Amino acid sequence: MTTYDEAGDLEPHVGAEFRQAFPTWAALRGEVADRARYPEFDTDRAVRQILMADFLTRLSRDEVWIVQGSLGLPARPPRDMDWPADFRVPGVTGVDQAHLLARAAFDIDLYAPGIDTRTRTAPDPAAAYGAAADAAVRAACAPADRPSDPAGRGLGGLVHYRPGELVVRPGGKVTGTVIAQPVDPRFPDVRPVDDPVAIEVDISPGSGQQFTSPPDRGERPLVALDLPGFEPTRPLLYPLADYLADKIALLTGPPISHRPLPAGPWHRYKDLFDLHFVLRTCRIEPHRVRTAIATNRNWRRLPAGLPRPYRLYGQPPHQPGEPAVPWHEGVEKLRASSPQLARYPSFAAMSTGIATYVDTVAASPSPHRGELGPGRQPGPPGGATLAPY
């Protein structure tokens, strides 16, 4: 049975110290504004990150969730690493470089292995998984017919969560939004004190999962700012090798997305930035990446397999039947939309570096060849090192 603490939180990760420091939403937002004052990490990004972490921690009370998308990027780099000198934002205090330079997340991209296991024997496993995942999200919100129910109160009573437009799609995927409404915590009913924040939710079905190794545990919480009395979960992450393999494979074929695709040639430009971030900042075991690439589920719809040498779909020289994807223009447009992405190299530099990494890993005959690039230092024993990039 779900229990609540005195403020209605589904998870006691928000303690008395937090409530004393931030008796109102304005007090919390003011503190965040004082510290999240950088173009790469501003107040809106920090507030959204806090809300997503709070809601994920509420979800994690009764269910195990694995973070799959860009929300988990800041949690991946080792805490003991020396951040690359040519890939940092100088002059910043109080915000980890991992949070500054990871691409901003606008949704919570999740997979629930426990729900997957429990629904596999259902007459329609995909429908059962989607229904159970949808129910789990709604259980962390106020019931639709009781909008002031204390079950919806979170973040020490400063916000009220309600389900937005949540949809269970064919195949078991759940997409939609959760609405986080800042409220006055002195009153039991919902009294808004600021604009609501829509948190996008994207829960993947079990049928689309492939794990060639156990999930990774995040090196740090999902929240950049250290707030008194606030202890968000350090998340489980989709295995790094499989994360890399998915993006490496997807970039070699026609683009796919559960959102409507734009007109004309287009691709997943964001994946280049995410690959660059991971390859520059994470310790990677090449033999695991080789296994993950060789067995990646996306090859079922990309029968040509891994290009040798590695190349992106639609990248010159074009192959028969491929459109001319405007990679340079697409990357530059995305870069211009986000201050932290302005710190990333050009399309030519990123694509060349990624191709070099993939070709090196694919050609290496053993787990210990081709692991280190110029100037890199080895990581812990066992072959886990920084990528040759």
Solvent accessible surface area in square Angstrom, and as a share of the most:
residue,aa,sasa,rsa
1,M,230,1.03
2,T,50,0.29
3,T,73,0.42
4,Y,98,0.37
5,D,50,0.26
6,E,158,0.71
7,A,24,0.18
8,G,4,0.04
9,D,3,0.02
10,L,8,0.04
11,E,38,0.17
12,P,93,0.58
13,H,13,0.06
14,V,3,0.02
15,G,29,0.28
16,A,62,0.48
17,E,102,0.46
18,F,1,0.00
19,R,50,0.18
20,Q,144,0.64
21,A,45,0.35
22,F,11,0.05
23,P,77,0.48
24,T,59,0.34
25,W,11,0.04
26,A,76,0.59
27,A,38,0.29
28,L,4,0.02
29,R,77,0.28
30,G,35,0.34
31,E,58,0.26
32,V,0,0.00
33,A,43,0.33
34,D,99,0.51
35,R,62,0.23
36,A,2,0.01
37,R,139,0.51
38,Y,27,0.10
39,P,94,0.59
40,E,12,0.05
41,F,0,0.00
42,D,64,0.33
43,T,26,0.15
44,D,93,0.48
45,R,38,0.14
46,A,1,0.01
47,V,8,0.05
48,R,59,0.21
49,Q,13,0.06
50,I,3,0.02
51,L,1,0.00
52,M,4,0.02
53,A,1,0.00
54,D,0,0.00
55,F,0,0.00
56,L,2,0.01
57,T,8,0.04
58,R,5,0.02
59,L,10,0.05
60,S,40,0.26
61,R,88,0.32
62,D,103,0.53
63,E,27,0.12
64,V,80,0.46
65,W,11,0.04
66,I,5,0.02
67,V,1,0.01
68,Q,22,0.10
69,G,15,0.14
70,S,13,0.08
71,L,8,0.04
72,G,1,0.01
73,L,0,0.00
74,P,6,0.04
75,A,0,0.00
76,R,20,0.07
77,P,0,0.00
78,P,12,0.08
79,R,149,0.54
80,D,110,0.57
81,M,27,0.12
82,D,132,0.68
83,W,29,0.10
84,P,16,0.10
85,A,91,0.71
86,D,112,0.58
87,F,4,0.02
88,R,91,0.33
89,V,6,0.03
90,P,93,0.58
91,G,78,0.75
92,V,27,0.15
93,T,91,0.53
94,G,63,0.61
95,V,11,0.06
96,D,55,0.29
97,Q,25,0.11
98,A,0,0.00
99,H,5,0.02
100,L,0,0.00
101,L,0,0.00
102,A,0,0.00
103,R,38,0.14
104,A,14,0.11
105,A,15,0.12
106,F,123,0.51
107,D,23,0.12
108,I,1,0.00
109,D,30,0.16
110,L,0,0.00
111,Y,10,0.04
112,A,0,0.00
113,P,37,0.23
114,G,23,0.22
115,I,2,0.01
116,D,11,0.06
117,T,86,0.50
118,R,149,0.55
119,T,16,0.10
120,R,147,0.54
121,T,132,0.77
122,A,28,0.21
123,P,146,0.92
124,D,80,0.41
125,P,59,0.37
126,A,32,0.25
127,A,51,0.40
128,A,30,0.23
129,Y,4,0.02
130,G,0,0.00
131,A,58,0.45
132,A,34,0.26
133,A,0,0.00
134,D,18,0.10
135,A,58,0.45
136,A,25,0.19
137,V,0,0.00
138,R,91,0.33
139,A,68,0.53
140,A,2,0.02
141,C,2,0.01
142,A,1,0.01
143,P,37,0.23
144,A,87,0.67
145,D,113,0.59
146,R,129,0.47
147,P,83,0.52
148,S,48,0.31
149,D,29,0.15
150,P,83,0.52
151,A,8,0.06
152,G,0,0.00
153,R,18,0.07
154,G,0,0.00
155,L,1,0.00
156,G,9,0.08
157,G,5,0.05
158,L,2,0.01
159,V,0,0.00
160,H,6,0.03
161,Y,0,0.00
162,R,101,0.37
163,P,22,0.14
164,G,24,0.23
165,E,140,0.63
166,L,17,0.09
167,V,68,0.39
168,V,61,0.35
169,R,102,0.37
170,P,138,0.87
171,G,42,0.40
172,G,0,0.00
173,K,42,0.18
174,V,0,0.00
175,T,11,0.06
176,G,18,0.18
177,T,34,0.20
178,V,0,0.00
179,I,26,0.13
180,A,0,0.00
181,Q,12,0.05
182,P,1,0.00
183,V,0,0.00
184,D,21,0.11
185,P,41,0.26
186,R,185,0.67
187,F,62,0.26
188,P,117,0.74
189,D,57,0.29
190,V,46,0.26
191,R,109,0.40
192,P,87,0.55
193,V,76,0.43
194,D,52,0.27
195,D,109,0.56
196,P,70,0.44
197,V,27,0.16
198,A,46,0.35
199,I,0,0.00
200,E,61,0.27
201,V,4,0.02
202,D,9,0.04
203,I,0,0.00
204,S,17,0.11
205,P,20,0.13
206,G,16,0.15
207,S,95,0.61
208,G,25,0.24
209,Q,33,0.15
210,Q,31,0.14
211,F,67,0.28
212,T,50,0.29
213,S,20,0.13
214,P,101,0.63
215,P,51,0.32
216,D,50,0.26
217,R,125,0.46
218,G,0,0.00
219,E,68,0.30
220,R,12,0.04
221,P,48,0.30
222,L,2,0.01
223,V,12,0.07
224,A,17,0.13
225,L,7,0.03
226,D,120,0.62
227,L,4,0.02
228,P,49,0.31
229,G,20,0.19
230,F,12,0.05
231,E,133,0.60
232,P,18,0.11
233,T,36,0.21
234,R,114,0.42
235,P,5,0.03
236,L,41,0.20
237,L,3,0.01
238,Y,7,0.03
239,P,1,0.00
240,L,25,0.12
241,A,7,0.06
242,D,1,0.00
243,Y,9,0.03
244,L,0,0.00
245,A,1,0.01
246,D,14,0.07
247,K,17,0.07
248,I,1,0.01
249,A,0,0.00
250,L,17,0.08
251,L,0,0.00
252,T,20,0.12
253,G,2,0.02
254,P,62,0.39
255,P,27,0.17
256,I,71,0.36
257,S,49,0.32
258,H,73,0.33
259,R,106,0.39
260,P,130,0.82
261,L,89,0.44
262,P,67,0.42
263,A,107,0.83
264,G,55,0.53
265,P,71,0.45
266,W,66,0.23
267,H,0,0.00
268,R,42,0.15
269,Y,21,0.08
270,K,73,0.31
271,D,0,0.00
272,L,0,0.00
273,F,0,0.00
274,D,1,0.01
275,L,1,0.00
276,H,6,0.03
277,F,0,0.00
278,V,0,0.00
279,L,1,0.01
280,R,30,0.11
281,T,0,0.00
282,C,1,0.01
283,R,62,0.22
284,I,5,0.02
285,E,46,0.21
286,P,5,0.03
287,H,58,0.26
288,R,97,0.35
289,V,0,0.00
290,R,47,0.17
291,T,70,0.41
292,A,0,0.00
293,I,11,0.06
294,A,79,0.61
295,T,77,0.45
296,N,5,0.03
297,R,52,0.19
298,N,16,0.08
299,W,39,0.14
300,R,186,0.68
301,R,91,0.33
302,L,13,0.07
303,P,125,0.79
304,A,105,0.81
305,G,25,0.24
306,L,33,0.16
307,P,33,0.21
308,R,162,0.59
309,P,105,0.66
310,Y,12,0.04
311,R,45,0.16
312,L,4,0.02
313,Y,28,0.11
314,G,0,0.00
315,Q,38,0.17
316,P,91,0.57
317,P,106,0.67
318,H,84,0.37
319,Q,77,0.34
320,P,134,0.84
321,G,85,0.82
322,E,35,0.16
323,P,54,0.34
324,A,60,0.46
325,V,9,0.05
326,P,50,0.32
327,W,5,0.02
328,H,99,0.44
329,E,105,0.47
330,G,10,0.09
331,V,0,0.00
332,E,57,0.26
333,K,160,0.68
334,L,51,0.25
335,R,30,0.11
336,A,90,0.70
337,S,81,0.52
338,S,20,0.13
339,P,68,0.43
340,Q,4,0.02
341,L,1,0.01
342,A,64,0.49
343,R,104,0.38
344,Y,9,0.04
345,P,46,0.29
346,S,52,0.33
347,F,22,0.09
348,A,64,0.50
349,A,51,0.39
350,M,0,0.00
351,S,9,0.06
352,T,87,0.51
353,G,13,0.12
354,I,1,0.00
355,A,20,0.16
356,T,71,0.41
357,Y,1,0.00
358,V,0,0.00
359,D,43,0.23
360,T,43,0.25
361,V,1,0.01
362,A,22,0.17
363,A,79,0.61
364,S,9,0.06
365,P,101,0.64
366,S,42,0.27
367,P,46,0.29
368,H,124,0.55
369,R,151,0.55
370,G,29,0.28
371,E,14,0.06
372,L,81,0.40
373,G,12,0.12
374,P,135,0.85
375,G,77,0.74
376,R,40,0.15
377,Q,131,0.58
378,P,88,0.55
379,G,22,0.21
380,P,63,0.40
381,P,136,0.86
382,G,56,0.54
383,G,11,0.10
384,A,19,0.15
385,T,10,0.06
386,L,21,0.11
387,A,2,0.02
388,P,20,0.13
389,Y,53,0.20
